[in-house]
Amino acid sequence: MTGSSTATHGGGRDLARRRRSLGHGALTALTWLAALLVFFPFLWMVLTAFKQESDAVSATPTLFFTPTLDQFRLAIENNLIPYFLNSLMATVTSTAIVLALALPAAYALSIRPAQKWRDVLFFFLTTRMLPIAGAIVPIYLIARDIGALDSIGTLILLYTSMNLPLAIWMIRSFLKEIPVEVLEAARVDGVSFRQELTKVILPMIAPGLSATALLCVIFSWNEFFLAVNLTSSQAPTVPLYLVGFISTQGLFWAKLSAASVLATLPVLIAGLLAQKQLVRGLSLGAIK
């Protein structure tokens, strides 16, 4: 009886293990399927970039073709560098300003909360509620009247204001995860405010700052609406460069795909280089 009971329990445990294994396998397969579905448009864009225009617009999808770099050559020769430099300057400068402003603001809203800090956080949140299309007319009129149209400085200012609320909220969530005991011990040791910020807080939230910076870079680099309405010949950015390939005459799918791949590379490389920091940063404020 005892042996039979033991065998029955052992068989039940084996069955439960097999069911869990099957469940985990099914979940893994579904995860890979979802990832492939999300990644497929980008993969197809990359493949199209190496095609001739006739293959790119074929009614039957062309999976086997002779790769060519002609489309990349045409994209680079189509005055890519000025657009790239404009986007790089606007993105890097605005992101640096956002981090410099968001860190002390988040500090004042988390570690040493200012009076009515909840109202301040709600105010930052409301700035993201207004659709940019609803504010473009006054922004355009002000920029025109002060002579700031078609200027990188204007884009830097607008990108900073666009990303600052998000950065404050994110950095505040990271700061809230710092143990109070660590800060109290540092203050007992006599560190100044600047030392507390640079030698204690910054190293602990570095992954969170990396995640915040990367998101700001992505939003700024891909921003189109402000750039298309406020720039023309002196400060157009990469999204406007891509629009230039869309034409009512001739074929443009392969050239547009090649230009899109070139425009995506900087952000993609930045994301790959900061992948470990990004994962740690995005999970830093998620679990208490």
Summary of the structure (lengths in Angstrom):
residues: 288
radius of gyration: 25.8
end to end distance: 49.4
largest distance: 94.0
contacts: 799
relative contact order: 0.13
helix: 76%
strand: 0%
